Amino acid sequence: MKALTFKRYGKSPEIGFSDLPRPTLKADELLVEVHAAGLNPIDNMVMTGMFKPILSFQFPATLGSDLAGVVVAVGSQVTRFKPGDAVFASLFDLGRGSLAELAVVPEHAAALKPANLDFVQAASIPMVGLTSWQALNERARLQAGQKVFIPAGSGGIGTFAIQLAKHLGARVGTTVSTSNIELVRSLGADEVVDYKKQAFEEVLHGYDAVLGTLRGDALEKAMAILKPGAKIVSLIGPLDAAFARARGLNLVLRGVFGLMSRKIRRLANRQGASYSFLFVRPDGHQLAQLGQLLEAQRIRPVIDKVFNFEQAKEALDYLAQGHAKGKVIVSMR
């Protein structure tokens, strides 16, 4: 089968198409014919090797995490799906990729595709949907009436997280450039800061939660807008010791990650807030719940651009520029 792969970590990962053997199934797995694959910033970050101590790949490694497609075979212990079912899933952190003609998906990671979405739309959902759900529902425990700051509201994660936060009854603050103000307001954002004209930390106040989506000093600046008891959930680091413990990493890495996050945790403590790093996990049951919201049109996909499979490398390059409004998708058909 054809797949977009990389062969090593670093500045020259040798990205290209490879002919790989048809995958074989374990008892609890599905073989899915991929119709579309959603791209995420971490797909580019993985190739640098920055997650090498955490994520395991065998080279050549297939790129991509999100997919939507049709089940063509199931393992002997699979009970929730059958050949012919349209599904969507995230393969992130499973040592396999989605930018391929066929993908192996563990049953626990898959959900039926929302009936009102096509494959391109469905492929835009898994990672941003699960990340938003796990950050806002599980980690921040966002309640109706609370205020959550979701910077970079026009990006892939921002466009979904704003809608989920509004569904949960929260008030949402975000930052965008002038041209994207109308977009995030249409998604439900209540307080919108044009970062080219104003500093968000001088405008916003009284926030109960912050979703860390931007590198640099954005998290440190966000301390100024927090209430005592606020929760900071970061998707981009720094990694912390709690994450290392949850992954079963050794004491050395626990210590390293603890040092990496010491400054931000200290700043959070001064504000009476808490800090944690979130590494999204595949979860088909959560995807199914998100699918219900999508079918009820409580949340809608936001897609910036669709590339064909032969343009998959160009799609990754386009995503790396950081200007996408919503998601970038590779369509196999």
Beta strands, then each sheet from edge to edge (+ up, - down):
strand 1: 2-6
strand 2: 16-19
strand 3: 29-39
strand 4: 61-62
strand 5: 66-74
strand 6: 86-90
strand 7: 102-106
strand 8: 110-112
strand 9: 147-149
strand 10: 171-176
strand 11: 191-194
strand 12: 207-212
strand 13: 226-234
strand 14: 274-277
strand 15: 303-308
strand 16: 327-331
sheet 1: 2+ 1- 4+
sheet 2: 7+ 3- 5+ 6- 8+
sheet 3: 7+ 3- 16+ 15+
sheet 4: 11+ 10+ 9+ 12+ 13+ 14+
end
